[in-house]
């Protein structure tokens, strides 16, 4: 049984990665329904939290059906991060996660996210202050290092464990790589097999299929796997991985009816959370992913991303389902 503090996650948990503008409550709802064991909020600016900025505070929203769930924060100032962690704790998550992996320029150039991989003493100081300040388990997500010449994640793992973090997720790329090239899990495996490391180690990067998940599990010995971009428009990946790991058999892909059902549920949750039209606008970026591979979808996508009321969008979804009802498997498009 893999545990973070008192949180029991099963024998081999599947985690939903925190993704900016993706991992909001509506998206988390459909991932949870399809087998995600632990989820995180979008990463939240510590500066935004202490300024009570609406966008940041709104990201603290969590719901009972999502548990266990962690709130992830980022920043480069020790005092600000400590205060942001305390604010996050009051939202009553199951854990606090610190982002030391975000590679985007707007974050890294402010000395936050993956930039802390070039200032490990500050990373350690921030983490230690948060561990002391909050009563919840503290976890970290990071990368291999800043670039190929400074892959320092093994040292980082030991130092962060020594000051009290209770789990570590590692993305198998450097900051310079961004999301390009293949993820390298070699160092992730070395961390897991380090006899000094006692906390759970979760691997992240390029988990795009059940087969890849099984390969990473068997070859690197990680305690669980974090899935990111592969879940966008395909939350079924969690149940597919679980089924494959248990039986060695590949589940049939979701039918078009299933895709329409989950897409509609995602839309409804988005409207509920964003309270109306904003929820409709937020959903527009997801339609292409839900119906990827569908022939002649462009005409429908154009309607879905321009309509402004649920009834009209729902009618288009019904039309899509009816038009392609004869197709047994989505992969046939």
N, C-alpha and C positions, 0 to 999 in steps of 0.2 A: 504494500500500500504506500503510495507516494503522498507525503504530507508536507504542507507549508504551515508551520505552526501547528494549530489544531485542525486545519482545513484538510479533509481527506479527499483525494482526487482520483482514487482508483489505482489500478496496477500500472497503467501506461496512459496518462492523461493527454488529451489533445487540447491545445490552447489556441484561442483566437487572438492574433496579434493586434496590438493597438495601431490603428491606421487613421491618420488625419483625414477628416471629411468622409470617412467610411464607417468606422466602428462606433456609430452612434446607437442609441437604444433600439431604433427600428431594425437596424441590421443585426444587432446582437440578438434580438428576439428570434429571428429566423435561423441564426446559427445555433442558438441554444436548443431550439426545437429539433435540430438535426444532429445533435450529438456533441457540441462543444462542451468541454468539461470545466474550463476556466476561461473567463473573458476579461478584457480590459477596456476602459474608456478610451476614447481618442486621447492622445497626449495633450496635457493641459499646461498652459503657460503659468509658471509660478508668479510672474509679475502681474499677469492678468487677474489671478486669484486675489492677490493682496490689494489690488486696486478695485476689486469688486466689479471687474469688467463683465458685462452680461454674457458675452460669448464664452468666456472661460467658466464662469459660474454655472451656466446652463449645461456645460459638459459634465458637471458633477451629478446630474440626474441618473439615478439607478433605481431599478425596480425589483421586487421580490423574486420574480421568475428568472432573473439573470444570475442569481447567486450559484456558486461563489464568483465574485467579481472584484477586480482591483482598479483603483484609480491611479492613472499614470501621470506624473508631473515632470516638467523639465525646467531647467534654469541653471545659471552659473554662479549665483550669489548665495553664499552660505545662509545668511540670515533670512533672505527672501524664501529660499527653498524650505527652511525649517518652518516658517510661518505658513507657507502654502501646504505643507504636509499636515499641519494642525487643522487648517481649514478643510482639507480633504477628509481628514479623519472624522470630522463632524458630520460629513455626508453619510457616514456609516457603511463604508465598503468593507470587504473582508480582508483587504490588504492594501498597502501603498507600494506602488512600483515607481522606480526612478528611471527616467530615460537618459541613458548615456550612449544612445545609438543613432539618433536621428541624424541623417547626413545632409539635410537640405541646408543651403547656404544661409537662409534667413535665421536659422537656429544656430548653426555651428559658428557663424561669424559673430554671434553674441556671447560666445564662450559657453554655450550650452550643448546638450545632446552629445554627439560624437566628438565635439571639440574637447571634452574633458578627458578623452583618451590621450591627449597631449599634455595634460596636467593632472596626472594621477594623484598627487598629494591633495589637490583641491577636490577631486572626485571623492577621495577617502574622507576628507573633512566634511563635505556636504552629507555624505551617506551616514557618517557616524553621528552627526548632529540630528539627522532625521530619526535614526534608530533610537537615540536617547529620548527624543521628544514625543514619539507616538507610542501607543500601546499595541497597535496592530503589527502583524508581520510586515517587514520591509523586504522587497525584492528588487532586482535590477535587471534591465535589458540593455545589452551593449553589443559592440561589434568586435572583430578580431583585433583591430587597431586602427590607427589613422591611415597608414599606407603599408605597402609590402615590406618596407624597411623597419617598421615600428609595430609589429604584431605583438602587443604586450598583454593580451587578454589572459594568458595563464597567470601572470603576476597579479593582474587585476582581480582575478577570481579568488586567489588566496587572500589577498589583502581585504577584499570586501567581506569574505566569509569571516575573517578574523575579527571584524568590527560588528558582526551581527546580522548581516542579511541572511534571509532564510531560503532563498532560491535565486538562481541566475539563469537568464535566457540569453543565448548568444546567437547573433545573426552571422552567418559564415562569410561575410564580406568585410572589407575595410571601408572606411569613410570615403576614400578616394574612388573606390569602385562604384559607389552609390548603389544602384541595383543592376549594374551591368556585369557580364561575365557569369561564370558559374560560382555558386557558393561552395566554399571549401570547409568541410566539416572536420578536417584533420585535427585542428586545435581544439575543437569542441570535444572530440573524443579523448584527447589527451587530458583535458580538464576533468572530464568524467572519470577517467582512469587514474587520476592523481590520488594516491592514498590519503593525502591531506584533506581532500575535498569530501565533505560529508553532506552538504546541502544538495537538493535536487538540481540537476543541470538539464535545461531544456534547449533543444536545437531548433534553429530557425533558418530558413533560406531554401528556396527551390523545392518545397514540398508541394508538388503539383499533381500527385497521383498516389493511390494506395501503394503501388509498387515502390515508389521512391520512399514513402514513409517506412515501409518494411525494411528496405535496404539500409536506411539511416539508423533505424532501431538496432538492427542486427550487427552492423559494422562499427557503430560508434558507441553503443551501450548507453545512450542517453535515457533519462528518466521519463521523458515525454517529448512531444513535438509541438512546435508553434506554427500554425498555418496563417499566412497573410493573404497576399493577393489572389491566391488560388481559390479563396472562399468568396470572392466578389462575384456575384451572379451565380454562384454554385455552392451554397451553404451545405449541400448534400455531401460535400467532400469529407465531412467528419464521420458521417455514418458509413460512407464507402470505405474509409480507412479502417474503422473499427471492425467492419465485417470482414475485410480482407485479412487483417491481422489475426482474427479469430478462426477463420475458416480456410484461408488461402484462396477463396473464390472471389471473383469480381462481380459486384452487383450490377444489374442492368442500369443504364443511365436513367435519370428521371424522365418521365414522359412529359410531353408538352402540357398536359393537364396539370401535372405537378408543378411545372415551372410557372404556369399562369397562376395557380393557387398561391404559391409562395410569393411571387411578385406582387400579387394583389394584397396579401397579408402585410408585406413590407410597406406597401403604399399606405394602407390603412393605419399602420403603426406610425408612419412618418407624419401623416396628417394629424393624428392624435397628439403626437409629441410636439410638433411645431405649431399646432393649433391653426390649421387651415392651409391657406395658399402657400405659405412658406414650405410646408411639408410636401406639397405637390412639386414645387420647384426643386427641393432637395432630392427628390426621387428621380429626377430626369436623368441623372448620370448613371443610373443602374440598369435602365431598360436594355441597352445594347448587350450588357453582360448576361442578363437573364435569357436572352434569346439569341445568343451567339451561335452562328452556324445556320440560322434559319434563312432559307432562300427568300429573296424579295422582301426582306424585313424593312428595308429602308423607308418604304412608304408608310409603314406602321410607326416606325421610330419617329418620323417627322411629325406625325400626329400626336404621339405620346409626349413629345417634348415641347409641344406648343399649346396643348389643351390645358385649361386652368380649373377644371372642376372634376370631382371624383366620378360623377355619373358618366361623363363623356369618355373619360379614360377607361372606366370599367367596361363600357360598351366596346371599345377597341380591343381590350383584352379578351372579351367574349368572342369577338370577331376572329381574332388570331386563333383562339382555341378551336373554333368551329371550322375555320378554313383548313387547318392542318390536323384535324382530328383523326385522319386515316394513318398518320405516321406513328408507328409503334415505338420507335426509339429516336430520341433527339439526334443521336449521332448519324442518322440516316440522311439528314438534310444536306 
